[in-house]
């Protein structure tokens, strides 16, 4: 197994885990519950980490991480759903109102 990414928080780690799964890359989150000991341990040791199973998946996984980080840095704007016209944050992939995938 290879450590791929250290997330800022657990929801961020789960978002990346989902993106890796969509790309067909098997991954796991470690330190999911370690933030409870943050006062006794250095913060960097308690942050959630995403690890991949196969070393051969690393190049593809790094590409997923790069796209994920770009999305994190992008300004949050809104876009209308092409199915129901509901406004959604640009970071959403599925419409909050109708559940349909949002066009990129």
N, C-alpha and C positions, 0 to 999 in steps of 0.2 A: 504494500500500500504506500501511496505517496501523499504527503500533505500538499494540498493544492492552494488553499485559501484560508486566511484568518478573517472572519467576519467581524463587523463592529457590534453585532447583536444577533440574537437567535433568529428573529424573523428574516434578517438578511441572509443568514446561512441557509434557511429553509427555501428561500426564493432561488438561491443559486443551486441548491440540491435539485429542485424541480426543473430548472433549466438544463442541468446535466442529465437528468433522467429523460427529458424530452429528446436530448441528443443521443440517447442510448448509452450513456456512460454511467456505470454503477459507482455510486459514491455514498459516503456516510458522514454524519456529523459527530464530532467528538467535542467534549467540554460543553455539552448542551446544558448541563445543570451546574456548571462550575462557578457561575457568577455569584452564587451564594457565599462563596468563601473568598470573595475579592478583597476583603479587608485583611486577610491573613496571608495572601499570596499576591505576587505581582500581577497587575491587571492583565498584562499580555499573556499570562499563563492561564487566565480564566476565560478568555474570549473563545467563542465557538470556532471550531476549525472544520473545514470540509476536506475530506481525504478521498482519493479515488482508489479503486481496487486494482486496476490494471495499469502497469507502467506504459504499455502501448497506447493507452488512451490519453496520455498526457498532452500531446500537441493539440488534439481536438478539445480537450478540457480547458487548456490555456486560451484557446480562441473563444470558448464560451465565457470564461472569466473576463476577457478583454471586452466583449460585447456587453456583459453585465455591468462592468465598471463604467463604461461609456453611458449606459442607461442611468446609472446612479448619479453621474455628474451632469446629465442633461437637465436643462431647466424644465420644470413641470408646467406644461401648458395644458390646454383642454382640446379635445377633439370630439366631434359628434359621431355617434354610432350611425352607421349606414342603414341599420335595420329599424331603429326606433327614434333616432335623432336625439337621444339623451346625451348630455355632455358628460364626458369622462376625462379624468386626468390622463395626460399623455403616457404615464407609466403603466396604466391598466392595459391588459391584453384581452380582457373580456369585459363586455359592457355590464355595468353594475345593475342596470335596469332589466334588460332582456336576456342577458347571459350569452349573447352571441359573440363570436370572436371579432375584435376590432381590426380594421384594415391598417396596415402600416403606412 
